[in-house]
Amino acid sequence: MSKRTPSATYHMLAKSDCQVFDRHPWHTTFTIGQYLCTPCGATYYCPGCTLSIPKNARAQLCPEHHTEREARDQVALKPRVKKEMQA
């Protein structure tokens, strides 16, 4: 039998997801607009929430700003789709 605990196994699988598939379980930090991946230690920041760029952090929209951008993109896309259908 393996002596690994379930949390150690989870941590190993989560870290491999980060490294292989670039899928991170992002968690909020105490700084607004900054997020941390606990298994691998990667960080990202939302340019819509903060102007301070952490060292070695990726730029990525937070869930709130991501949905706002999707809504804007859908509104901008609707007139173009209608024009294409009429042609």
Biopython code that builds the backbone (N, CA, C, O; Angstrom):
import numpy as np
from Bio.PDB.StructureBuilder import StructureBuilder

atoms = [
    (1, "MET", "N", (0.825, -1.193, 0.000)),
    (1, "MET", "CA", (0.000, 0.000, 0.000)),
    (1, "MET", "C", (0.865, 1.251, 0.000)),
    (1, "MET", "O", (1.951, 1.280, 0.579)),
    (2, "SER", "N", (0.374, 2.245, -0.640)),
    (2, "SER", "CA", (1.071, 3.519, -0.695)),
    (2, "SER", "C", (0.861, 4.269, 0.608)),
    (2, "SER", "O", (-0.204, 4.195, 1.221)),
    (3, "LYS", "N", (1.882, 4.986, 1.017)),
    (3, "LYS", "CA", (1.780, 5.765, 2.246)),
    (3, "LYS", "C", (1.359, 7.198, 1.985)),
    (3, "LYS", "O", (1.352, 8.025, 2.897)),
    (4, "ARG", "N", (1.008, 7.495, 0.737)),
    (4, "ARG", "CA", (0.560, 8.846, 0.417)),
    (4, "ARG", "C", (-0.815, 9.102, 1.003)),
    (4, "ARG", "O", (-1.694, 8.241, 0.987)),
    (5, "THR", "N", (-0.972, 10.283, 1.507)),
    (5, "THR", "CA", (-2.280, 10.679, 2.011)),
    (5, "THR", "C", (-3.115, 11.208, 0.847)),
    (5, "THR", "O", (-2.556, 11.589, -0.181)),
    (6, "PRO", "N", (-4.430, 11.239, 0.986)),
    (6, "PRO", "CA", (-5.263, 11.766, -0.109)),
    (6, "PRO", "C", (-4.903, 13.202, -0.481)),
    (6, "PRO", "O", (-4.952, 13.564, -1.656)),
    (7, "SER", "N", (-4.540, 14.023, 0.506)),
    (7, "SER", "CA", (-4.203, 15.410, 0.174)),
    (7, "SER", "C", (-2.897, 15.479, -0.615)),
    (7, "SER", "O", (-2.749, 16.337, -1.486)),
    (8, "ALA", "N", (-1.954, 14.593, -0.325)),
    (8, "ALA", "CA", (-0.700, 14.578, -1.087)),
    (8, "ALA", "C", (-0.963, 14.133, -2.521)),
    (8, "ALA", "O", (-0.375, 14.679, -3.455)),
    (9, "THR", "N", (-1.837, 13.151, -2.705)),
    (9, "THR", "CA", (-2.194, 12.689, -4.041)),
    (9, "THR", "C", (-2.902, 13.797, -4.813)),
    (9, "THR", "O", (-2.610, 14.036, -5.985)),
    (10, "TYR", "N", (-3.829, 14.466, -4.149)),
    (10, "TYR", "CA", (-4.539, 15.579, -4.786)),
    (10, "TYR", "C", (-3.558, 16.663, -5.210)),
    (10, "TYR", "O", (-3.645, 17.188, -6.320)),
    (11, "HIS", "N", (-2.627, 16.995, -4.326)),
    (11, "HIS", "CA", (-1.657, 18.046, -4.617)),
    (11, "HIS", "C", (-0.800, 17.651, -5.825)),
    (11, "HIS", "O", (-0.500, 18.492, -6.673)),
    (12, "MET", "N", (-0.410, 16.387, -5.905)),
    (12, "MET", "CA", (0.412, 15.920, -7.023)),
    (12, "MET", "C", (-0.374, 16.013, -8.339)),
    (12, "MET", "O", (0.162, 16.470, -9.349)),
    (13, "LEU", "N", (-1.639, 15.582, -8.330)),
    (13, "LEU", "CA", (-2.462, 15.639, -9.536)),
    (13, "LEU", "C", (-2.755, 17.080, -9.942)),
    (13, "LEU", "O", (-2.743, 17.414, -11.127)),
    (14, "ALA", "N", (-3.017, 17.923, -8.956)),
    (14, "ALA", "CA", (-3.299, 19.327, -9.257)),
    (14, "ALA", "C", (-2.066, 20.001, -9.839)),
    (14, "ALA", "O", (-2.179, 20.816, -10.754)),
    (15, "LYS", "N", (-0.896, 19.671, -9.322)),
    (15, "LYS", "CA", (0.330, 20.276, -9.844)),
    (15, "LYS", "C", (0.588, 19.815, -11.274)),
    (15, "LYS", "O", (1.056, 20.594, -12.105)),
    (16, "SER", "N", (0.285, 18.543, -11.567)),
    (16, "SER", "CA", (0.485, 18.077, -12.938)),
    (16, "SER", "C", (-0.518, 18.737, -13.881)),
    (16, "SER", "O", (-0.181, 19.001, -15.036)),
    (17, "ASP", "N", (-1.745, 19.012, -13.422)),
    (17, "ASP", "CA", (-2.714, 19.757, -14.239)),
    (17, "ASP", "C", (-2.169, 21.143, -14.576)),
    (17, "ASP", "O", (-2.335, 21.626, -15.697)),
    (18, "CYS", "N", (-1.529, 21.770, -13.619)),
    (18, "CYS", "CA", (-0.963, 23.097, -13.846)),
    (18, "CYS", "C", (0.149, 23.038, -14.884)),
    (18, "CYS", "O", (0.173, 23.839, -15.818)),
    (19, "GLN", "N", (1.061, 22.098, -14.724)),
    (19, "GLN", "CA", (2.229, 22.052, -15.596)),
    (19, "GLN", "C", (1.895, 21.527, -16.988)),
    (19, "GLN", "O", (2.412, 22.040, -17.980)),
    (20, "VAL", "N", (1.041, 20.515, -17.073)),
    (20, "VAL", "CA", (0.768, 19.877, -18.357)),
    (20, "VAL", "C", (-0.330, 20.599, -19.130)),
    (20, "VAL", "O", (-0.166, 20.903, -20.312)),
    (21, "PHE", "N", (-1.445, 20.871, -18.465)),
    (21, "PHE", "CA", (-2.620, 21.408, -19.159)),
    (21, "PHE", "C", (-2.823, 22.907, -18.958)),
    (21, "PHE", "O", (-3.735, 23.487, -19.548)),
    (22, "ASP", "N", (-1.997, 23.539, -18.144)),
    (22, "ASP", "CA", (-2.117, 24.954, -17.819)),
    (22, "ASP", "C", (-3.495, 25.278, -17.239)),
    (22, "ASP", "O", (-4.066, 26.333, -17.515)),
    (23, "ARG", "N", (-4.014, 24.359, -16.437)),
    (23, "ARG", "CA", (-5.275, 24.568, -15.705)),
    (23, "ARG", "C", (-4.935, 24.780, -14.241)),
    (23, "ARG", "O", (-4.385, 23.893, -13.589)),
    (24, "HIS", "N", (-5.258, 25.941, -13.734)),
    (24, "HIS", "CA", (-4.900, 26.284, -12.360)),
    (24, "HIS", "C", (-6.149, 26.489, -11.511)),
    (24, "HIS", "O", (-7.113, 27.098, -11.974)),
    (25, "PRO", "N", (-6.148, 25.989, -10.273)),
    (25, "PRO", "CA", (-7.236, 26.327, -9.343)),
    (25, "PRO", "C", (-6.925, 27.672, -8.681)),
    (25, "PRO", "O", (-6.254, 27.717, -7.651)),
    (26, "TRP", "N", (-7.411, 28.761, -9.272)),
    (26, "TRP", "CA", (-7.076, 30.096, -8.790)),
    (26, "TRP", "C", (-7.820, 30.413, -7.502)),
    (26, "TRP", "O", (-9.003, 30.103, -7.355)),
    (27, "HIS", "N", (-7.107, 31.034, -6.576)),
    (27, "HIS", "CA", (-7.682, 31.460, -5.300)),
    (27, "HIS", "C", (-7.373, 32.933, -5.101)),
    (27, "HIS", "O", (-6.288, 33.404, -5.442)),
    (28, "THR", "N", (-8.336, 33.653, -4.545)),
    (28, "THR", "CA", (-8.127, 35.075, -4.300)),
    (28, "THR", "C", (-7.114, 35.266, -3.187)),
    (28, "THR", "O", (-6.958, 34.413, -2.313)),
    (29, "THR", "N", (-6.429, 36.396, -3.235)),
    (29, "THR", "CA", (-5.481, 36.746, -2.181)),
    (29, "THR", "C", (-6.030, 37.945, -1.429)),
    (29, "THR", "O", (-7.147, 38.392, -1.693)),
    (30, "PHE", "N", (-5.251, 38.465, -0.494)),
    (30, "PHE", "CA", (-5.699, 39.623, 0.265)),
    (30, "PHE", "C", (-5.523, 40.924, -0.510)),
    (30, "PHE", "O", (-5.972, 41.977, -0.059)),
    (31, "THR", "N", (-4.882, 40.861, -1.657)),
    (31, "THR", "CA", (-4.709, 42.031, -2.507)),
    (31, "THR", "C", (-5.769, 41.998, -3.607)),
    (31, "THR", "O", (-5.914, 40.992, -4.301)),
    (32, "ILE", "N", (-6.490, 43.068, -3.765)),
    (32, "ILE", "CA", (-7.564, 43.123, -4.753)),
    (32, "ILE", "C", (-6.987, 42.957, -6.157)),
    (32, "ILE", "O", (-6.022, 43.622, -6.532)),
    (33, "GLY", "N", (-7.598, 42.058, -6.920)),
    (33, "GLY", "CA", (-7.196, 41.858, -8.300)),
    (33, "GLY", "C", (-6.061, 40.880, -8.495)),
    (33, "GLY", "O", (-5.626, 40.676, -9.628)),
    (34, "GLN", "N", (-5.557, 40.260, -7.419)),
    (34, "GLN", "CA", (-4.475, 39.293, -7.552)),
    (34, "GLN", "C", (-4.949, 37.919, -7.101)),
    (34, "GLN", "O", (-5.662, 37.791, -6.106)),
    (35, "TYR", "N", (-4.545, 36.892, -7.846)),
    (35, "TYR", "CA", (-4.965, 35.523, -7.589)),
    (35, "TYR", "C", (-3.748, 34.611, -7.551)),
    (35, "TYR", "O", (-2.721, 34.915, -8.156)),
    (36, "LEU", "N", (-3.864, 33.488, -6.836)),
    (36, "LEU", "CA", (-2.749, 32.574, -6.634)),
    (36, "LEU", "C", (-3.187, 31.143, -6.887)),
    (36, "LEU", "O", (-4.271, 30.736, -6.468)),
    (37, "CYS", "N", (-2.350, 30.380, -7.571)),
    (37, "CYS", "CA", (-2.561, 28.943, -7.735)),
    (37, "CYS", "C", (-1.805, 28.259, -6.611)),
    (37, "CYS", "O", (-0.575, 28.309, -6.582)),
    (38, "THR", "N", (-2.504, 27.627, -5.693)),
    (38, "THR", "CA", (-1.841, 27.042, -4.530)),
    (38, "THR", "C", (-0.948, 25.843, -4.858)),
    (38, "THR", "O", (0.107, 25.723, -4.236)),
    (39, "PRO", "N", (-1.293, 24.946, -5.791)),
    (39, "PRO", "CA", (-0.382, 23.823, -6.057)),
    (39, "PRO", "C", (0.960, 24.230, -6.654)),
    (39, "PRO", "O", (1.999, 23.722, -6.232)),
    (40, "CYS", "N", (0.956, 25.147, -7.641)),
    (40, "CYS", "CA", (2.223, 25.456, -8.318)),
    (40, "CYS", "C", (2.790, 26.827, -7.955)),
    (40, "CYS", "O", (3.954, 27.104, -8.247)),
    (41, "GLY", "N", (2.001, 27.680, -7.331)),
    (41, "GLY", "CA", (2.503, 28.984, -6.916)),
    (41, "GLY", "C", (2.413, 30.074, -7.967)),
    (41, "GLY", "O", (2.906, 31.180, -7.742)),
    (42, "ALA", "N", (1.798, 29.796, -9.108)),
    (42, "ALA", "CA", (1.662, 30.811, -10.153)),
    (42, "ALA", "C", (0.704, 31.907, -9.688)),
    (42, "ALA", "O", (-0.208, 31.652, -8.902)),
    (43, "THR", "N", (0.916, 33.121, -10.178)),
    (43, "THR", "CA", (0.041, 34.231, -9.825)),
    (43, "THR", "C", (-0.467, 34.912, -11.090)),
    (43, "THR", "O", (0.186, 34.886, -12.133)),
    (44, "TYR", "N", (-1.628, 35.511, -10.979)),
    (44, "TYR", "CA", (-2.128, 36.359, -12.061)),
    (44, "TYR", "C", (-2.842, 37.541, -11.454)),
    (44, "TYR", "O", (-3.250, 37.519, -10.293)),
    (45, "TYR", "N", (-2.984, 38.566, -12.257)),
    (45, "TYR", "CA", (-3.668, 39.761, -11.812)),
    (45, "TYR", "C", (-4.663, 40.177, -12.879)),
    (45, "TYR", "O", (-4.492, 39.875, -14.060)),
    (46, "CYS", "N", (-5.698, 40.870, -12.450)),
    (46, "CYS", "CA", (-6.706, 41.383, -13.364)),
    (46, "CYS", "C", (-6.390, 42.841, -13.658)),
    (46, "CYS", "O", (-6.392, 43.662, -12.741)),
    (47, "PRO", "N", (-6.116, 43.189, -14.929)),
    (47, "PRO", "CA", (-5.817, 44.581, -15.257)),
    (47, "PRO", "C", (-6.996, 45.522, -15.015)),
    (47, "PRO", "O", (-6.802, 46.731, -14.892)),
    (48, "GLY", "N", (-8.209, 44.987, -14.945)),
    (48, "GLY", "CA", (-9.370, 45.825, -14.668)),
    (48, "GLY", "C", (-9.522, 46.152, -13.196)),
    (48, "GLY", "O", (-10.180, 47.131, -12.845)),
    (49, "CYS", "N", (-8.922, 45.342, -12.325)),
    (49, "CYS", "CA", (-9.058, 45.546, -10.878)),
    (49, "CYS", "C", (-7.889, 46.310, -10.266)),
    (49, "CYS", "O", (-8.069, 47.065, -9.310)),
    (50, "THR", "N", (-6.710, 46.117, -10.809)),
    (50, "THR", "CA", (-5.525, 46.701, -10.186)),
    (50, "THR", "C", (-4.594, 47.295, -11.241)),
    (50, "THR", "O", (-4.534, 46.820, -12.376)),
    (51, "LEU", "N", (-3.888, 48.314, -10.855)),
    (51, "LEU", "CA", (-2.892, 48.920, -11.732)),
    (51, "LEU", "C", (-1.483, 48.452, -11.377)),
    (51, "LEU", "O", (-0.556, 48.604, -12.172)),
    (52, "SER", "N", (-1.323, 47.881, -10.177)),
    (52, "SER", "CA", (-0.001, 47.400, -9.767)),
    (52, "SER", "C", (0.199, 45.985, -10.310)),
    (52, "SER", "O", (-0.611, 45.091, -10.065)),
    (53, "ILE", "N", (1.273, 45.803, -11.037)),
    (53, "ILE", "CA", (1.553, 44.506, -11.653)),
    (53, "ILE", "C", (2.532, 43.745, -10.770)),
    (53, "ILE", "O", (3.669, 44.184, -10.598)),
    (54, "PRO", "N", (2.117, 42.610, -10.206)),
    (54, "PRO", "CA", (3.037, 41.826, -9.381)),
    (54, "PRO", "C", (4.149, 41.222, -10.228)),
    (54, "PRO", "O", (3.976, 40.990, -11.424)),
    (55, "LYS", "N", (5.276, 40.972, -9.606)),
    (55, "LYS", "CA", (6.420, 40.395, -10.305)),
    (55, "LYS", "C", (6.083, 38.974, -10.742)),
    (55, "LYS", "O", (5.535, 38.196, -9.961)),
    (56, "ASN", "N", (6.407, 38.635, -11.980)),
    (56, "ASN", "CA", (6.203, 37.302, -12.571)),
    (56, "ASN", "C", (4.740, 36.866, -12.603)),
    (56, "ASN", "O", (4.460, 35.669, -12.539)),
    (57, "ALA", "N", (3.812, 37.797, -12.699)),
    (57, "ALA", "CA", (2.392, 37.455, -12.739)),
    (57, "ALA", "C", (1.863, 37.572, -14.163)),
    (57, "ALA", "O", (2.351, 38.372, -14.960)),
    (58, "ARG", "N", (0.866, 36.765, -14.461)),
    (58, "ARG", "CA", (0.208, 36.799, -15.763)),
    (58, "ARG", "C", (-0.952, 37.787, -15.716)),
    (58, "ARG", "O", (-1.556, 38.001, -14.665)),
    (59, "ALA", "N", (-1.251, 38.375, -16.843)),
    (59, "ALA", "CA", (-2.422, 39.244, -16.943)),
    (59, "ALA", "C", (-3.592, 38.397, -17.428)),
    (59, "ALA", "O", (-3.510, 37.744, -18.468)),
    (60, "GLN", "N", (-4.666, 38.415, -16.674)),
    (60, "GLN", "CA", (-5.869, 37.655, -17.024)),
    (60, "GLN", "C", (-7.049, 38.335, -16.354)),
    (60, "GLN", "O", (-6.943, 38.792, -15.216)),
    (61, "LEU", "N", (-8.163, 38.404, -17.051)),
    (61, "LEU", "CA", (-9.340, 39.046, -16.472)),
    (61, "LEU", "C", (-9.950, 38.179, -15.385)),
    (61, "LEU", "O", (-10.012, 36.957, -15.512)),
    (62, "CYS", "N", (-10.399, 38.821, -14.319)),
    (62, "CYS", "CA", (-11.093, 38.104, -13.245)),
    (62, "CYS", "C", (-12.482, 37.712, -13.754)),
    (62, "CYS", "O", (-12.915, 38.209, -14.793)),
    (63, "PRO", "N", (-13.183, 36.834, -13.041)),
    (63, "PRO", "CA", (-14.510, 36.408, -13.514)),
    (63, "PRO", "C", (-15.480, 37.559, -13.760)),
    (63, "PRO", "O", (-16.257, 37.517, -14.713)),
    (64, "GLU", "N", (-15.444, 38.584, -12.916)),
    (64, "GLU", "CA", (-16.361, 39.718, -13.084)),
    (64, "GLU", "C", (-16.063, 40.482, -14.372)),
    (64, "GLU", "O", (-16.976, 40.757, -15.150)),
    (65, "HIS", "N", (-14.810, 40.824, -14.602)),
    (65, "HIS", "CA", (-14.452, 41.569, -15.807)),
    (65, "HIS", "C", (-14.544, 40.695, -17.052)),
    (65, "HIS", "O", (-14.785, 41.202, -18.148)),
    (66, "HIS", "N", (-14.355, 39.394, -16.894)),
    (66, "HIS", "CA", (-14.488, 38.485, -18.035)),
    (66, "HIS", "C", (-15.926, 38.464, -18.551)),
    (66, "HIS", "O", (-16.153, 38.514, -19.759)),
    (67, "THR", "N", (-16.902, 38.390, -17.633)),
    (67, "THR", "CA", (-18.303, 38.381, -18.063)),
    (67, "THR", "C", (-18.696, 39.725, -18.673)),
    (67, "THR", "O", (-19.492, 39.768, -19.611)),
    (68, "GLU", "N", (-18.141, 40.832, -18.143)),
    (68, "GLU", "CA", (-18.419, 42.143, -18.726)),
    (68, "GLU", "C", (-17.905, 42.215, -20.162)),
    (68, "GLU", "O", (-18.592, 42.728, -21.046)),
    (69, "ARG", "N", (-16.706, 41.705, -20.391)),
    (69, "ARG", "CA", (-16.133, 41.735, -21.736)),
    (69, "ARG", "C", (-16.930, 40.839, -22.682)),
    (69, "ARG", "O", (-17.158, 41.209, -23.834)),
    (70, "GLU", "N", (-17.355, 39.667, -22.211)),
    (70, "GLU", "CA", (-18.165, 38.788, -23.059)),
    (70, "GLU", "C", (-19.463, 39.468, -23.460)),
    (70, "GLU", "O", (-19.885, 39.370, -24.612)),
    (71, "ALA", "N", (-20.107, 40.163, -22.512)),
    (71, "ALA", "CA", (-21.353, 40.865, -22.810)),
    (71, "ALA", "C", (-21.116, 41.966, -23.845)),
    (71, "ALA", "O", (-21.916, 42.127, -24.767)),
    (72, "ARG", "N", (-20.027, 42.724, -23.704)),
    (72, "ARG", "CA", (-19.696, 43.771, -24.681)),
    (72, "ARG", "C", (-19.433, 43.169, -26.054)),
    (72, "ARG", "O", (-19.863, 43.713, -27.071)),
    (73, "ASP", "N", (-18.723, 42.037, -26.081)),
    (73, "ASP", "CA", (-18.428, 41.388, -27.357)),
    (73, "ASP", "C", (-19.699, 40.893, -28.036)),
    (73, "ASP", "O", (-19.821, 40.985, -29.257)),
    (74, "GLN", "N", (-20.640, 40.373, -27.266)),
    (74, "GLN", "CA", (-21.900, 39.894, -27.835)),
    (74, "GLN", "C", (-22.705, 41.044, -28.419)),
    (74, "GLN", "O", (-23.301, 40.910, -29.488)),
    (75, "VAL", "N", (-22.724, 42.169, -27.721)),
    (75, "VAL", "CA", (-23.452, 43.342, -28.220)),
    (75, "VAL", "C", (-22.799, 43.847, -29.497)),
    (75, "VAL", "O", (-23.496, 44.214, -30.444)),
    (76, "ALA", "N", (-21.492, 43.872, -29.535)),
    (76, "ALA", "CA", (-20.778, 44.344, -30.720)),
    (76, "ALA", "C", (-20.935, 43.373, -31.886)),
    (76, "ALA", "O", (-20.872, 43.792, -33.041)),
    (77, "LEU", "N", (-21.133, 42.114, -31.613)),
    (77, "LEU", "CA", (-21.236, 41.097, -32.651)),
    (77, "LEU", "C", (-22.615, 41.075, -33.301)),
    (77, "LEU", "O", (-22.721, 40.738, -34.480)),
    (78, "LYS", "N", (-23.669, 41.421, -32.577)),
    (78, "LYS", "CA", (-25.034, 41.329, -33.096)),
    (78, "LYS", "C", (-25.274, 42.145, -34.363)),
    (78, "LYS", "O", (-25.827, 41.593, -35.314)),
    (79, "PRO", "N", (-24.896, 43.417, -34.442)),
    (79, "PRO", "CA", (-25.150, 44.160, -35.695)),
    (79, "PRO", "C", (-24.409, 43.566, -36.894)),
    (79, "PRO", "O", (-24.936, 43.570, -38.007)),
    (80, "ARG", "N", (-23.222, 43.067, -36.685)),
    (80, "ARG", "CA", (-22.457, 42.490, -37.783)),
    (80, "ARG", "C", (-23.105, 41.205, -38.279)),
    (80, "ARG", "O", (-23.111, 40.949, -39.483)),
    (81, "VAL", "N", (-23.646, 40.400, -37.390)),
    (81, "VAL", "CA", (-24.318, 39.162, -37.788)),
    (81, "VAL", "C", (-25.573, 39.484, -38.594)),
    (81, "VAL", "O", (-25.854, 38.819, -39.591)),
    (82, "LYS", "N", (-26.326, 40.493, -38.174)),
    (82, "LYS", "CA", (-27.541, 40.879, -38.906)),
    (82, "LYS", "C", (-27.210, 41.354, -40.315)),
    (82, "LYS", "O", (-27.912, 41.011, -41.267)),
    (83, "LYS", "N", (-26.135, 42.149, -40.455)),
    (83, "LYS", "CA", (-25.739, 42.646, -41.774)),
    (83, "LYS", "C", (-25.320, 41.501, -42.688)),
    (83, "LYS", "O", (-25.618, 41.522, -43.882)),
    (84, "GLU", "N", (-24.640, 40.514, -42.145)),
    (84, "GLU", "CA", (-24.202, 39.372, -42.946)),
    (84, "GLU", "C", (-25.398, 38.546, -43.398)),
    (84, "GLU", "O", (-25.383, 37.994, -44.498)),
    (85, "MET", "N", (-26.423, 38.452, -42.577)),
    (85, "MET", "CA", (-27.606, 37.668, -42.935)),
    (85, "MET", "C", (-28.411, 38.358, -44.027)),
    (85, "MET", "O", (-29.019, 37.688, -44.862)),
    (86, "GLN", "N", (-28.425, 39.695, -44.034)),
    (86, "GLN", "CA", (-29.175, 40.447, -45.026)),
    (86, "GLN", "C", (-28.498, 40.408, -46.398)),
    (86, "GLN", "O", (-29.166, 40.513, -47.426)),
    (87, "ALA", "N", (-27.196, 40.259, -46.411)),
    (87, "ALA", "CA", (-26.465, 40.275, -47.678)),
    (87, "ALA", "C", (-26.622, 39.008, -48.466)),
    (87, "ALA", "O", (-26.061, 38.884, -49.555)),
]
sb = StructureBuilder()
sb.init_structure("model")
sb.init_model(0)
sb.init_chain("A")
sb.init_seg("    ")
for serial, (resi, resn, name, xyz) in enumerate(atoms, 1):
    if name == "N":
        sb.init_residue(resn, " ", resi, " ")
    sb.init_atom(name, np.array(xyz, "f"), 0.0, 1.0, " ", f" {name:<3s}", serial, name[0])
structure = sb.get_structure()
